[in-house]
Amino acid sequence: MEYNFSDIEKKWQEYWTKNGSYKVSNDSPKPKYYVLDMFPYPSGAGLHVGHPLGYIASDIFARYKRLKGFNVLHPMGYDAFGLPAEQYAIDHGIHPAVSTAANIENFRQQMDNMAFCFDWDREVRTSDPNYYKWTQWIFLQLFDSWYDRKQNKAVPLADLITTFEKEGNKAHPCPGDASIQFTAEEWKSFDNRRQQDILMNYRLAFCGYGEVNWCEALGTVLANDEVVNGVSERGGFPVVKKKLRQWYLRITDYADRLLEGLETVDFSDAMKEMQTNWIGKSFGAEIDFDIFRTDEKLKVYTTRPDTLFGVDFMVIAPEHALVNLITTDQQRGAVEEYVAYVNSRSERERMAEKKISGCFTGAYAIHPFNGRHIPIWTSEYVLAGYGTGAIMAVPCGDERDFKFARHFGLDITNIIGDAYNGEEANPTKDAVLENSDFLDGLVMKDAIVIAIRRLEEKGIGIRKVNFRMRDAAFSRQRYWGEPFPIVWENGIATPLDIKNLPLELPHVEKYGPGPEGEGPLSNVPAWTARHLETNTMPGYAGSSWYFLRYMDPHNQEEFCSRKASDYWNQVDLYIGGSEHAVGHLLYSRMWTKFLYDRNLIGYEEPYKRLVNQGMIQGSSRFVYRIETKSSGAPIFASQGIAGIANTPEGHELITLAVRNILNDPNLSFESIGITPIHVDVNIVDGNELDTEAFKKWRAEYANAQFILEEGKYFCGSEVEKMSKSKFNTVNPNDLVAKYGADTFRMYEMFLGPVEQSKPWDTKGIEGVHRFLRKLWRLFFDETKGKVWTTEAPKDAEWKCIYQTIKKVEEATERFSFNTGVSAFMIGVNELTDLKCYKKDVLEKLVIILTPYAPHVAEELWHALGNETSVLDASYPKVEEKYLVESSKNYPVAINGKTRTELNIALDATQQQVEEMVLADEIVKKWLEGNAPKRVVYVKNKMINVVV
């Protein structure tokens, strides 16, 4: 009986589907365990072998926990709204609703092929109105809430309005505009428009104006990643900054709690550091500098007020509101030209820029203590979004300021004595200050508090905690996203009544950008006639809370019942790529804290444990085209020959070969040009090219000629990102068809630790496939049929299986699935050597194999006579008594040279050891009939017979 994997896998997939084997109940006496994958964007033609890495890992762990007696929730869905899905649709000339549905169908077919244990009854799609109804509902809760710093939580806006009516806003400074101050009487005197404008500055979801990247030629707003050197990545069209009305989430109100929450979750240190750095909490002072001959003030935030007397110039962001106000007539032309240049660049480009640039505004700030005039410059290295958009530059203590001062020939004041060498800045906090007025003689770190106190006494500065993180932009000028449930009435944002949700995205056959950077919905008359918001929500809207909807996906009355969210609680294990470390993860954590504040769920961190899977990289293959002036067939040299093309030996070899191919005995090369070209890895076996398949691959290669090595064409190779453009992607469907899903799953894990990146190599999959065939032969012989028996296992066989169980269990718990696969291979080899075909042993092997290779496990489980599914078996417990060593293999030496090995009981006496040694045939041979002088027995180490 052969291992016919294709029939086996089809059979059991149909069985599991028909019997609802993966359906999960919210009502179970078992302990719960929630395993979640970051759901995919259905934005492309399908999955390649790099995509399922995390899914296989989570699937193994979910199945393992089920066998361990847990009620396991393991759902899947699609992050179906957003830019990736829309861009795919645009590129292929398809409506995003159509392309998204088609891509989802393809994704589902591929995932089903790999037999993931997802409860598909719980599937969510963020583009489904039944789902985004609740995204819109949560948005309205955010819109109707503000953050009370006294309670340190979000509360309904109605509470704030009541306070305003009683005492104004003195007790609750305005987070959106600190200049807004009013009494209760003033509040009551404001008209509705003024009151709503004030409340907008308190709301957690609020509307304001922000800069975007506007591309006139494409008629759309671009993300920073879509802008390169001032032009659009797609098409190379000019991009300018434009201010547009945008929605934001006041995530900065949650900054402290987002930091504190990192102490309560099991994330990697690298992940925690990434989030901590993004939040960027710092302590310092905000200082107001008067500007010479104006009524304006320049507000600066600094973490180093101790360096106040080392300020040699100011730098303001080119977008800063003061740029136009303070620039002198003499400098206006130069400043406007510089600002236009900066506006053409993305924030990412500016942050990465090494070249120093800037322009003097002609204005001067006045030092608050000594009256010194300090020149004010504008430069792209200062960003409007961080701090106040202005810095006080201390070149002796900051390297970037130092390089700026050197570049433009500005003065550098030394306030740290010998700690400054004049060749580079020194950011120390331990130097003793000099040239620093009332701070002279103080150690810098001690001077910080004193400097802040003097600034506060003088009324020109305050102690301030600042965050690098900005309030999150929460709108896109695109079509394919959740509509905002907002109506604009006389300039006032009014929420839709909840009974009118969902506000569905209108279906239009064609759409384009709206006027002046507005979203495509502004072109839909039926939409604008109702004065509905024309922006849509960003991709992370639906993904911020999807883990909750999986708990209660068919609930029509609420986003998730409290009973369901209390039962499933936090996600126990979350798996996904580290590229979502900042965006998705931070927003999801913020939304969870908000829902907790409003008593809608009972916990404020969504994910207990996070595992970031590494990337499976493509192992690219190259062919080497010889550049000739001939218009005939292209000629390719095998890698070894191409590598020596311009050595005397290689030059002659290639010249002769090309002469023969082109039938031109007079052809010669001064030097031989070689062009490496990516080739489809699916027509390469290891490094050997299938030349006939290559000719069929592309029309231009139909008549290709080859210079071979030993009759074969060998390709070059390089590890790169897996990408269709590099022809190094491998479709998992092809491998499943050739080797089976169980082989594919185990091989993907066998490649290396889940959290590390590693190159894909299809050739190695053969070894895992051979392992499964070897496993099969413990149960069935290809000619004899059934070989397993019901005989009682021997101690050595029990020892082997329990060792395997222990190794696999420990590896699975550690997420070290590659060592788990290795443990299976070792265990099956040992059982084969022992000729162990005992049912009691093999049943245990089948159960622990189930998470890794569920199809073959289910087949063999039933072959052993079991009628229930192996999915419902109990994970075998290790019986430690079989793992306690009672004997040991000792090397036996004759006069110091090892001649044999004996297995001896650990409690054997000297006399017993001597008797065993002298009775051994090999020892007798070396003794040649002579009696030994003595037998040296060192317990647990060795035996030496002295002759």
N, C-alpha and C positions, 0 to 999 in steps of 0.2 A: 504493500500500500504506500503510494508516494505522498509526499507533502505537496498537495495541489493548493497552493496559497490563494489563487484567484477564486476558485470555487468556495473555499473555506471562508474567505473574507466577505464575499457577496452574501453567502448564506447567513452569517451571523449579523451582518449589518441589517439585513432584512428582518431578522428575528428581533434584534434590539429595538428597531423602529416599531414593528408590529406590537410588541409587548410593552412599549413605553418604558423601557428599562432605565432611561436616564431622567424620567420625570421625577421631580423633587417636590415634596410636600412642605408646607409651612407649619404643619402640625405633626410633630414627631416626638416620641419619648427619648430619642437619641440626642447626644450632644451635637450642636451645629458646628459646621466649618464652612467658611465662605471663601472660595478661590475665584479670583477674577483676573481676566486678561484685559489689557488696554485694547479696546475694540478697534478694528481697522477702518481706514478710509476706503470705501469701495470706489476708488478713483482711477483704477487702471485696468489692464486686461486680465489681471489675476495674480495669484501668489507665485513667487519663485521659492526655491528651497531655503532661502534665508528667512522668509517670513514666518514659517511655522515653528521656529526654534522655541520661542516663549510659549506657544500654544501646546506643544508636545510636553514641555516641562510642567506646565500647569495641569495638563491632563493626567500625567503620571501621578502627580501629587494628589490630585482630586480623587483618582481611583484608589490610591494607597490609603487615603483617609477614610474612604468608604469601607474598604476592607477592614479598617481598624475600628469600625463601629460608629462612624460619624454620619450624620445627615448632611450631605455635602451639596452646597449650592455652587454650580459651575455653569454660568450662563454665557451667552454670546449675543452680540448685536453689531450694529454698524453706525459709525460716526459719519452719517450720510449727507449732512449739510456742510457748507463751507467751501473755501477756495479750491482745495484739491479736486473735489468732485466737479465743481463748476468749470475749472480750467480744463479738465479732461473732456467735458462736454463741448466746450468752445473749440478745443483743438480738433475734435472729431466731427464738428458740425451737427451735434445731436442735442436735443433738449436735455438738461441735467436730470429731469425726472425719469426720462427713458434710459439714459446711459447708467444712472445710478441703479435702477432696477435690474438692468442687464448685468452689471458688474456684481451686484449682490448675488444674483443667481449663480454666476460663475464661481464666486468666492465660496458659496454654500456647497456647491458640487465638489470643489477641491477639499474643503474641510471634512465633508462627509466621507470622502475617499480615505482620509486619514483616521477616521473612526474616533473623533473627539467625543467625550462624554458630556456634551452640552445639553442642557434642558432647552430644546428649541421652542417649547411652548412659552418660554419667557423672553424670546427674542425681542429686542427693541431696535427701532430705526429712528434716528433723531429727526429725519425728514417726514415722519408719519404724523399727521395732525393729531392723532390720539396720544402721541408722545409729546409733541411740542406745545400742545395745549397746556401741559403742566410746566414746561419751561417758561412759557408766557406767564403762568400763574405765579411762579416763584419770582419772576422779574417784577411783577406787580407788588409782591410782598417787600422786595428790596426798595422799590419806588416809594412805598408807603412806610418806610422805616428810617430811623436815624440812629447814630451811635452815641449813646449816653456815656460819657467818660466817667461819670460818678459811679454808675452801676457797672461800667466796663462791659457793656453788651448792647446789642441792637434792640430797640423798643419801637412800638408803633408811633407814627408821626403825630397821632392825636394827642399823646401825652405831652409832646413838645408844644403843640398849639395851646393846650390848657395852661402850661407854664408861662408862655408868652403873654397870655391874657391876664395872668396874675402878677407877673414880675418882670416882663420883658425878657431880654436874652443875656442879662448880666451874668447869670450863673452858668450859661452854656454858650461860650464864645463860638462864633460861626466858623466852621472848618473850611468852608469854601471861600470866604472873604472876611478876614479878621477885622476889616474896617466897618463891618455892619454891626451897629450897636443901637439899641432902642429900648425905651421903657414900655410898660404895659399900656400906658395911654397912647403912646405913639403907634404901637402895634394896632390898637383898635381903630386908630385914625387912618391907617393905610387902606387903600382900595384893594380889591381882590388881586389885581395884577401885581401890585407891589408885594403883597403877602406871599403870593405864589413864587415870585422871584426869590424872595428870602428863603422860603422853604426848599427851593431847588438847591440852595447852597448847603442844606443840611442832609438831603436825601442820600441814602446809600447807593441808589441808582439815580444818577443826575445827568442833566444835559448842559453842555457848555460848548465852547469853541476851541478847536485844536487844529494844529497843523497836520496836513497830509501831503503825500507825494502825488501831485496831479500830472497826468500825462495827457496832453491835449490830443495828440495824434491817435492814441488808443481810446481816448474818451473815458478814462477810468482812473480811480485812485489805486496806487500801487503800495504794497507792503515794502518795508525797508529792504527786505531780501530781494525784491524784484527790481531794485535800482542799483546800477553799477556805474560808477564814475559819472553820475549826473544824467544818465540816460536809462531808458527801460531795458531790462535784460532781454525782453522779447521785442525785437524789432529795432532796438537802438534809438528810440525816439527821445527827444528832450523831456526832462521832468523838472517841475518847479514846485516850490512849497505853496500851499494854498490853505487858508483858514476856512474850515467847514464846521457846521454844527455837528457835534458828536455826543454820543452817550458814553458815560463812564461808570465804573463801579468804584466806590470809595474804599478800596482794599487797604489803603494806608491806615484806616482806622483799626484794622486788624493786625497791623504790623507786629506789635509786641506779642500778641497771642500766637501769631504764626511762628514767631521765634521760639516762644516757650513750648509750643506743641511739639517741636522737633525733639525735645527731651523725653517725650512719652512714646515715641514710635520707633520701630525697628527698621530704620533706613541705614544705608551704608554711610560711613563717615564722609565719603566724597559727595554723596547726594545732599547730606545735611549742610556741608560746606557751600555747595552751590546755591542752596536756598538762602542760607545765612548771608552770603555775599550779595545775592540779588536784593534782599531786603535792605541790607546795608545800614544797619543802625549805627549812629555815631553821636557823640556828645560834644558840645562846644558852645559857641555864642553867635548870636545874630547881631550885627553891628551896623548902625546907620552912619554913613559918611556924607557930610555936606559936599555939594559940588560947586566949585568956584564960579561966582557970578551967575548963579541960577538959584531958583527956589527948590530945585530937585534934590533928592537924597538917594544915595546908592546903598542899597541894603546888601550886606555880604554875610554869608554863613561860613564860619571857620571852626575847625576842631582844635586849632592851635592859637588861641588868643594870646598866649605867652609870646608869640613872635610879632606882636603888633608893631613894634618899633623897627622891625626888619622889612616892612612893606616898602617896596621900591616902585611898584606899579600896580594898577588894577586891570583885570581883564573881564569883559562882559561878553556874554554870548551874542553872536550876530543877530539872533532873533529877539534880544532883550528890548523891551519897550523904550528904554532910555536911549538906545542908539540914535534914533531920529531926533530926539529932543536935545541931546547934549552935543552932537557932532557940530563942529564949527564950520563956517562957510568955506574956509580954506581947505578943510579936509573932506567935505561932503562928497565930492566926486570920487575920491579914492575909496571912501568907506562904502558908498553905494556899489561900486564895482566889486569890492571884496565881498559884500553881503550877497550879491547876485551869484558870485562863484560858490559860496558856501551853501546857498539854497539849492544848488544843483546836486548836492551830495547827501547821501543817506547818513543817518546817525551812526550806523555801524562803520561806514567808511571813515567818518570823522574820528571815531574812537580809536580806530586802528592806524590812523595816519601817523607816519614817522616824520614827515617833512614839516618844518616849522613855518607857519604862516600867521599873519595878523595885520592889523591896520590901526594906527593911532587916530583917535577921535578928535583930538585937539582940546579935549576937556581935561580938567584936573579935579581930583577929590582932595579934600582938606583933612589932614590927620587930626583926629579929635583931641590929641593931647599936646602936640607941639606945633600945630598949624602948618606943617610941611605940605607943599603941593605935590600931589602924587598923580602922574599921568595915567589916563584911562585909555586902554586899548580894547579892541575887539578881536577875538580869535576863535577859530572853530574848535579848539580843544576844550573850550568851556561850553557846556550844553545847557540850554534853557530849562531842561527838565530836572536838573539836579540842583538841590539847594535853592538859592535865589537866582541862579543863572549868572552869578557874578562871583569872582574870587579876589582876595587880596593876595598878591604874589610876593612870596618871600624867597628870592632866588638863592640865598645862602643855605636854605633849609629844604628846598623842594627841587628835584632834578629837572622836572619839566619847566618850572619857572626859571631855573638857572640857564637852561638851553635857550629859552626864549629871550632872556636878558642878553646873553652872549650874542645871539643872532642879530638882535637889533641894537646892540651897543648901549644898553641901559646900565645905569649905576647899580652896583650890588653892595648893600650895607652888611657888614659883618657884625652880627649880634652874638656870636658864639665863640669868639676868640680863637684859640688854637684848634678848636674842633672843626674849623673851616680852613681848608688848604688852598682855596682859590681856584682849584681845578675841577671840583665837583661839589654838588650840594651834599649836606649832611642832615638827614631828617631826625637826628637824635633828640631825645627828651631829657638827656642827662647832663648837658653842658651847662655851665654857669653863664648867665646872661650878662652882657655888657652893651654899651650904647643903647640902653633900654630904659632910661629915665627912672621911674620909681620901681622898676623891676630889676635894676642892676644888682648883681651879686646873688640873685636867687637861682636855684636849680630850675631848669625849664618846667619840669613836671609839677613842681611846687608853685610856680608862678601862674599856672593856668587859672586856679581858683581866685587868686588875688586880682588878676587882670579882669576876670568876669565881674568881680565885686565892684571894681572901680568903674567899669562900663555901666553897670546898673545904677551906681550912685550918681553918675553924671547924666543918666537918663538917655543914653545913646546906644545901649545894648542890653540884651537879655540872655540868660542862660537858655540853651535850646537843645532839644534832642531832635535829630534829623534822620531821615531815611532816604536811601538811594532809590528805593522803589517808588514809582509814581502810581497815581490812580489809574486803573486799567481801562484803556479804551475799549468800549463795548458796543461798537457799531461798525458796520462795513457798508460801503456804497456799492453793494453787489445785489444780485437777484436771489441767488440760491442760499437762503438762510431763513431763520425764524423771523416773521414779521413782529415788530414791536406792537403790543396791544395799547397803543397810544393814539389819541386824536388831538390835533392842535386846534384849539378854539381861541381865536383872538390872541395868538401868540402864547397861549397857556397850554402846557402839556396836561391832558386829562386822560386818566386811565379808562379803558373799556370796562364795562360791567363784566364781572366774572362769568355771568350766564351767557355772555356772547363769545366766550372762548370755546374752541380755538379760533383765532383770527387767521384764516387760511391764506397761504400764499396764492395769489391769483395765477392761474395757468395762462401763459402767453406763449404763442408759437415762436415768436422772435422777440428779442429784447436787446437793448443797448444802453449805454450810460445816459444818465439824465443830464440836463443843462448844468454847466458850471460845477461839475464834480458830484452832483447829486446821484442817488442810486437809481437803477433802472425803473423802480416802482413809480418814480416821478413822471414817467412817460405813460402810465396807465390811467386814462381819464376816470374810469370807475373807482380807482383808488384815491386819486387826488380830490375827486368830488366829495369824498367823505372826510377829507382833511386828515387822512391817516399818515402816520410816520412813514417816510420813504426809505429810510435806512433799514437794514436787517441786522440781526444779531450775528456775532462772530462764531467761528467754529467751536470755540470752547464753551459756548452756552450750554448746549445739550450734553457735552461730556463732563460738565462740572457736577452733575448729580445722577448720572445714569446708573450708578451702582445701587441707588435706592429703588429705582423703578424696577430693576430685575427682581426685587423682593416681592413686588406686588403689581405685576405688569398689566393686569386686566382690570384694575380698579378704575371705575368711571367716576367715582365720587371724590377722590383725593389722589395726590401724587404718589402716596404710599401710606398705607394704614399704620398707625402707631404700633398696633399689635405685630405687624410684619417686621417693621424696622427694629422693634425691641427684641424680637426673636432672633433675627439674623445679625443684628448689631453691626459692628465694624467688619470690614473686609479683613479676613484673617491673613490672606496672602494675595498680594497684588503684583502682577508681573507685566513688565513693559520696558520699552526703550528709554534710555537716559535722556534722549533728545526732548522728552516731555517734562524734564525735571523742573523747569521753572514755570513755563506757561500753564499747562493743564494742571499740574500737581498743586501749584499755589492757589489757582482759582477754585479748584475742587475743595481744597482745604478751607478756603474762605467761605464758600457756599455752605459747607457743612457746619461751620461755626455759626453762621447766620441762622440756619434752620434750627440749630440747637438753642440759640438765643431766643428764638420765637417759640420755643417749646414744641416744635414740630417733630423733632427726633430727640433721642436721649443721649447722644454722644457728640463730641465736637471735633474728633479726628476721623476721617473716613477710612484710613488704611492703617492697620496695625503693623504689617510687615510688607516691605517693598523689595522686590528683587528685580534688578535691571539686567535683562539678558544682553549678552554681547551681540556683535554683528557677525553673521556668516558672510565672509568676504568671497568675492568671486576669484577663481583661479583662472585668469585669462590665458588664452593661447594666441600665438602669433605665427603667421607665415611671413616669409621674407621675399619680397618681390625685387628682382634685379631690374634696375632702371636701364633700359636700352632705348635707342632712337627708333627701333623697329615698331611698326604699327601692327605687327603680328600678334600671336598669342602671348599672354603674359607668362613670364618664367619665374618660378619660385625655387629658391635654394633652401635645402634642409638646414635646420638651425646650426648644426656643427660646421657646415660649409660656409654659411653666411657669416659666422663668427670669425672666420679667418680670411674673409674676402680680400682684404688689402694687405695680406702678407704675400710674399713672392709665391709660395706654394699654392695658397688659395686663389690668388689672381690667375695663375696659369690654369688651375683646375676649372675655375668657372669660365674662363675665356674659351677653353677647349669645348666645354659642355654647351655653351651658348652657340658657338660656331656650328656644332653638330645639329642642335635644335633648329637653328635658323638656316642651316645649309649655306653658310657664308664663311668660307675658309680664310677670308681676308679680314674678318672682323677683329677689332682690337679695342681695348679699353685703356685709357690713361689711368683712371681709377674706377673702381666698381661701386656704383651707388646701390645701396640696399635700403628699401623702405619696409619697416615692420608694419603689418596690417593685422588688426584683430580678426580672429576667425571664430565661428560658432563652436563653443566647447562641446556641443552635442555631437559633432562629427569627428571628435578627437578621442582616441582611447589612450588615456594617460597622456603621453606626449606624441603619440603616433597618429598622424592625420589619415583619415579615410579619403584618399585622393579622388576617388570616384564620386563620393558624396560632396566633396568640395566643388567639383565641376558642376554639380546640379544645384549647389547652394545659391549662386548668383550667376545671372546670365553672362556677365563679363568674364567669368572664369570658366565658361563651358569648354574652351579649348586650351586650358592652362597646361603648361609643361613643367616638369619638376626635375630638379637635380637632387638625386637621392643619396642617402648614406646606407650602404649595405642593403640596398633594395627597398628602403623605407624612407618616408618623409617625417622628420621629427620637428615638432613645433617648439618655439620658445614659450616661456611661461612667466607670469607675473601676478602677484596677489594684488587685487584692486577691489574697489567697491563693486558689489554685484549690480550690474546695470545693463539694460537692453542695448544701450549704445556701444557697449564693449563686448556684446555677444557672449557674455559669460554667465547668463542666467540659465538655470535648469528648472524645468517645470516639474513639480513633485508628481503630477499625474503620470508623467512618463516613467519615473522610477517606481511608482506604485504598480503600474501596469507590468513592469519588467521583473520586479523583485517582491512586491507585496507591501502593504502598509506597515505590517509589523517590522519588516526589515528596515524600511525607511525610517520609522520612528526610532528604532534602537540605534541605527547608524547615526542619525542626527544628534542623538545624545552622546554617542561614543566619540564624536569628533573632539570633545574636550569640555571643560567646565562651562556651564550655561552662561556664567557672567563674563566670560572672556570672549573676545573676538577671535575667529579662526577661519582659515581658508577652506572652501569646499573642495573636495576631491571625490568625484563619483567612483573612481577606481576602487577605493577602499570599501565600498558597500558590499562587494563580493564576500569579504570575510565574515560580515555579520550574517549574510544570507546562508553561508556554509554552517555557521553556528546553529541557526534555526533548523536546518536539515539534520544536523547531528543530534539536536534535542529531540527531533521527531523520531529518530532511530532508537531512542530509549523506550518508545512505545510501540513502534511498528517497524517491521522489516519490509523492504520493498518487494520481496518475493514471498516470505513466510506470512506476512500480515502481522497480527497482534503478537507482541512478545512480552507485554507486561503481565505480571503474576500477582497473586494475593499472598505469596509467601511472606513470612515474618522477616523484617530487615535485620541485618547483623549490626553490631555496635559500630563498625567502621562506616557502614552506610548511614546510620543515624548521625554519626559525627559529621560526615560530609554534608548532609542536607542542612543540619543545624548551623554549621559554619557558614554555609551559603546564605541561609536566612538572615543570620546576624550581620553579615557583610552588606547584603542588599538593603536591609532595613536601615542600618546606620548611614549608608550612602544616600538613600532616599531622603531621610530626615535632614541630612546636610545639604541637600540639593546637589549632591555630587553624582549625578546620574551616569557620567562616564565611568566612574569606578563601580557603580552598580552593574552596568553592562559587563564590565570586566569580571566582576564576581560571578555573574551567571556563566560566563564562558569557562572560568576555572572550575566551577561546580559541576557543570555538565561534562567537562573532560574527566574529572575525578570519578563521577558516577559511571561514565563509560568504561574507564579503566577497571572499576570494581565490578563491571557487568551487573549493575544494579538496575533491575527492571521491576522493583517492588512497588505495588500500588500505594502503600502507605507513605513511602518516600516521595514518589512522583506526584502525588496529589498536592503535597506541600510545595513542591517546586512549581507546579502549575499556578497555584494561588499567588505566590510572590511574583511570578512572571506577568500576571494579569495587567498591572498598570503599564508595563512596558510594551507587551505584545498581546493585546486583548483577544485578537481573533484566534490565534493558534492556542492560546490558553483556554478559551471557551470550547474549542473543538476537542482538545485533549481531556478537558474536565468531563465532558459528556462521554468521551470514549472510555473513560474509567468507570462509567456506569452511573454518574451523577445525573439527576433529573432536573435539579434547580440550576440557575445560572451561577457561574463562577463569580459574577459581579457581587453576589450576595453571600459569598463565603466569608469566613472569618480568617483574618491574617494569622498564620501559625505562630505560636509562642515558642521561643527557643528553650529547649530543655538543657540547662547548663551542665547537667551531670555528664552528658555525652561529650562536652567540650573540655572537661577536666582531664588533663594529660596524666596517664598512669604509667607510661613508659617513654623511653627516649632512644633515638638512634645515636649510638656512640661510634666514633671512628676508632678502629683498633690498629695500633701501630706495632711493628716488630722492629725493635732497636731504633725507634724514632721515626720509621717510615710507615705511613698509613698503607695497610694492605687490604683491609676489609671494613665492614660496618655491621654492628649488631644492635638489634632492638632489645633493650633490657629494662625491666621494671624499675621505676624510680626508687622503690624501697628495697632493692636487692642488696644483700650483704656482700662483703668482700669475698667470702667463701663461695657464694652463689655465682658471683661474677667470674671468679677464677674457673669454676667448673664449666660454665657456659663457653668461656673463651677457649679453654683447652679442648673442648669437645667439637669446636668448629673445624670443618674440613680444611678451610683455607689456612687457618692458623697452624693446623697439623702439618700441612705441606711445607710451610716456612720453617717449622721447628725441625723437620727432617729426623724425627725420632728422638731428639734431644729434649731433656727436661729444661724448662726455663729457670733462670736464676731467681726471677721474681715477676709478679704481675702487678703493675702500678695502676690503681683505679682511682681517678679523681672524679668524684661524684658530679654529675651534670656537665662534665667537660670531655674527658677522654680516657682511653685505656692504652697502656703501653706494655708490651711483653718484652722483657729484657732477656736476651739469650746469651 
